[in-house]
Amino acid sequence: MNAFVEAITYYISEGIPVHISNFGTFEVRKRAARVSHDVHSREKILVGEQNIPVFRAGKALKLATKQELSDEDMVIETLSNMILEVQHHD
């Protein structure tokens, strides 16, 4: 599992979106600068532009989460596809 997370981290940090078929897409997006506030002092502070990691769930994952937990076959198939795709790209 560590290799999986490290691979995703590496690619998105290089600006390359990672698409895992039937699961979803990991990517980095820019969050614009904004004015926020310190919760303790209520002082306004400027938060600069930031890169943030984003995950968008794929259709199969969305469908799997809507079904009951007894439908393990779809979850197992999705995870198997993820592992095979990660191994294929290494």
TIFI-797059 format. One record per residue (C-alpha): residue number from 1; x, y, z. Coordinates in nm, 3 decimals. Layout:
% TIFI-797059
<site><vexza>NUM</vexza><x>X</x><y>Y</y><z>Z</z></site>
...
***
This chain:
% TIFI-797059
<site><vexza>1</vexza><x>0.000</x><y>0.000</y><z>0.000</z></site>
<site><vexza>2</vexza><x>0.290</x><y>0.238</y><z>0.070</z></site>
<site><vexza>3</vexza><x>0.418</x><y>0.200</y><z>-0.286</z></site>
<site><vexza>4</vexza><x>0.069</x><y>0.286</y><z>-0.415</z></site>
<site><vexza>5</vexza><x>0.052</x><y>0.605</y><z>-0.209</z></site>
<site><vexza>6</vexza><x>0.410</x><y>0.699</y><z>-0.296</z></site>
<site><vexza>7</vexza><x>0.341</x><y>0.654</y><z>-0.669</z></site>
<site><vexza>8</vexza><x>0.030</x><y>0.872</y><z>-0.656</z></site>
<site><vexza>9</vexza><x>0.214</x><y>1.135</y><z>-0.450</z></site>
<site><vexza>10</vexza><x>0.505</x><y>1.141</y><z>-0.693</z></site>
<site><vexza>11</vexza><x>0.294</x><y>1.181</y><z>-1.006</z></site>
<site><vexza>12</vexza><x>0.055</x><y>1.445</y><z>-0.874</z></site>
<site><vexza>13</vexza><x>0.346</x><y>1.642</y><z>-0.728</z></site>
<site><vexza>14</vexza><x>0.489</x><y>1.649</y><z>-1.082</z></site>
<site><vexza>15</vexza><x>0.157</x><y>1.784</y><z>-1.211</z></site>
<site><vexza>16</vexza><x>0.051</x><y>1.454</y><z>-1.370</z></site>
<site><vexza>17</vexza><x>-0.306</x><y>1.345</y><z>-1.286</z></site>
<site><vexza>18</vexza><x>-0.340</x><y>0.979</y><z>-1.183</z></site>
<site><vexza>19</vexza><x>-0.648</x><y>0.806</y><z>-1.327</z></site>
<site><vexza>20</vexza><x>-0.737</x><y>0.465</y><z>-1.187</z></site>
<site><vexza>21</vexza><x>-0.996</x><y>0.296</y><z>-1.404</z></site>
<site><vexza>22</vexza><x>-1.326</x><y>0.229</y><z>-1.223</z></site>
<site><vexza>23</vexza><x>-1.196</x><y>0.405</y><z>-0.911</z></site>
<site><vexza>24</vexza><x>-1.121</x><y>0.773</y><z>-0.969</z></site>
<site><vexza>25</vexza><x>-0.868</x><y>1.045</y><z>-1.042</z></site>
<site><vexza>26</vexza><x>-0.610</x><y>1.210</y><z>-0.817</z></site>
<site><vexza>27</vexza><x>-0.475</x><y>1.550</y><z>-0.920</z></site>
<site><vexza>28</vexza><x>-0.346</x><y>1.882</y><z>-0.787</z></site>
<site><vexza>29</vexza><x>-0.542</x><y>2.205</y><z>-0.825</z></site>
<site><vexza>30</vexza><x>-0.455</x><y>2.561</y><z>-0.732</z></site>
<site><vexza>31</vexza><x>-0.661</x><y>2.727</y><z>-0.461</z></site>
<site><vexza>32</vexza><x>-0.674</x><y>3.104</y><z>-0.506</z></site>
<site><vexza>33</vexza><x>-0.544</x><y>3.341</y><z>-0.241</z></site>
<site><vexza>34</vexza><x>-0.811</x><y>3.446</y><z>0.004</z></site>
<site><vexza>35</vexza><x>-0.877</x><y>3.638</y><z>0.323</z></site>
<site><vexza>36</vexza><x>-0.938</x><y>3.420</y><z>0.627</z></site>
<site><vexza>37</vexza><x>-0.932</x><y>3.480</y><z>1.001</z></site>
<site><vexza>38</vexza><x>-0.754</x><y>3.347</y><z>1.307</z></site>
<site><vexza>39</vexza><x>-1.013</x><y>3.158</y><z>1.511</z></site>
<site><vexza>40</vexza><x>-0.857</x><y>3.263</y><z>1.841</z></site>
<site><vexza>41</vexza><x>-0.789</x><y>3.633</y><z>1.783</z></site>
<site><vexza>42</vexza><x>-1.045</x><y>3.686</y><z>1.502</z></site>
<site><vexza>43</vexza><x>-0.776</x><y>3.881</y><z>1.322</z></site>
<site><vexza>44</vexza><x>-0.800</x><y>3.879</y><z>0.941</z></site>
<site><vexza>45</vexza><x>-0.512</x><y>3.708</y><z>0.765</z></site>
<site><vexza>46</vexza><x>-0.422</x><y>3.666</y><z>0.400</z></site>
<site><vexza>47</vexza><x>-0.378</x><y>3.304</y><z>0.292</z></site>
<site><vexza>48</vexza><x>-0.170</x><y>3.280</y><z>-0.024</z></site>
<site><vexza>49</vexza><x>-0.236</x><y>3.066</y><z>-0.330</z></site>
<site><vexza>50</vexza><x>-0.195</x><y>2.695</y><z>-0.252</z></site>
<site><vexza>51</vexza><x>-0.170</x><y>2.366</y><z>-0.439</z></site>
<site><vexza>52</vexza><x>-0.420</x><y>2.117</y><z>-0.298</z></site>
<site><vexza>53</vexza><x>-0.466</x><y>1.745</y><z>-0.372</z></site>
<site><vexza>54</vexza><x>-0.806</x><y>1.654</y><z>-0.514</z></site>
<site><vexza>55</vexza><x>-0.977</x><y>1.318</y><z>-0.565</z></site>
<site><vexza>56</vexza><x>-1.275</x><y>1.266</y><z>-0.794</z></site>
<site><vexza>57</vexza><x>-1.449</x><y>0.932</y><z>-0.753</z></site>
<site><vexza>58</vexza><x>-1.512</x><y>0.730</y><z>-1.069</z></site>
<site><vexza>59</vexza><x>-1.848</x><y>0.592</y><z>-1.174</z></site>
<site><vexza>60</vexza><x>-1.784</x><y>0.237</y><z>-1.047</z></site>
<site><vexza>61</vexza><x>-1.676</x><y>0.363</y><z>-0.704</z></site>
<site><vexza>62</vexza><x>-1.982</x><y>0.586</y><z>-0.678</z></site>
<site><vexza>63</vexza><x>-2.206</x><y>0.294</y><z>-0.769</z></site>
<site><vexza>64</vexza><x>-2.030</x><y>0.062</y><z>-0.523</z></site>
<site><vexza>65</vexza><x>-2.081</x><y>0.306</y><z>-0.236</z></site>
<site><vexza>66</vexza><x>-2.452</x><y>0.335</y><z>-0.312</z></site>
<site><vexza>67</vexza><x>-2.501</x><y>-0.042</y><z>-0.290</z></site>
<site><vexza>68</vexza><x>-2.517</x><y>-0.242</y><z>0.031</z></site>
<site><vexza>69</vexza><x>-2.200</x><y>-0.378</y><z>0.185</z></site>
<site><vexza>70</vexza><x>-2.307</x><y>-0.732</y><z>0.095</z></site>
<site><vexza>71</vexza><x>-2.214</x><y>-0.656</y><z>-0.267</z></site>
<site><vexza>72</vexza><x>-1.844</x><y>-0.730</y><z>-0.209</z></site>
<site><vexza>73</vexza><x>-1.781</x><y>-0.857</y><z>-0.562</z></site>
<site><vexza>74</vexza><x>-1.788</x><y>-0.509</y><z>-0.714</z></site>
<site><vexza>75</vexza><x>-1.556</x><y>-0.371</y><z>-0.447</z></site>
<site><vexza>76</vexza><x>-1.310</x><y>-0.660</y><z>-0.491</z></site>
<site><vexza>77</vexza><x>-1.314</x><y>-0.619</y><z>-0.869</z></site>
<site><vexza>78</vexza><x>-1.250</x><y>-0.245</y><z>-0.840</z></site>
<site><vexza>79</vexza><x>-0.957</x><y>-0.297</y><z>-0.601</z></site>
<site><vexza>80</vexza><x>-0.814</x><y>-0.572</y><z>-0.823</z></site>
<site><vexza>81</vexza><x>-0.828</x><y>-0.340</y><z>-1.125</z></site>
<site><vexza>82</vexza><x>-0.652</x><y>-0.069</y><z>-0.924</z></site>
<site><vexza>83</vexza><x>-0.369</x><y>-0.303</y><z>-0.826</z></site>
<site><vexza>84</vexza><x>-0.328</x><y>-0.435</y><z>-1.179</z></site>
<site><vexza>85</vexza><x>-0.318</x><y>-0.085</y><z>-1.326</z></site>
<site><vexza>86</vexza><x>-0.062</x><y>0.036</y><z>-1.071</z></site>
<site><vexza>87</vexza><x>0.157</x><y>-0.269</y><z>-1.140</z></site>
<site><vexza>88</vexza><x>0.124</x><y>-0.209</y><z>-1.513</z></site>
<site><vexza>89</vexza><x>0.254</x><y>0.149</y><z>-1.481</z></site>
<site><vexza>90</vexza><x>0.553</x><y>0.059</y><z>-1.260</z></site>
***
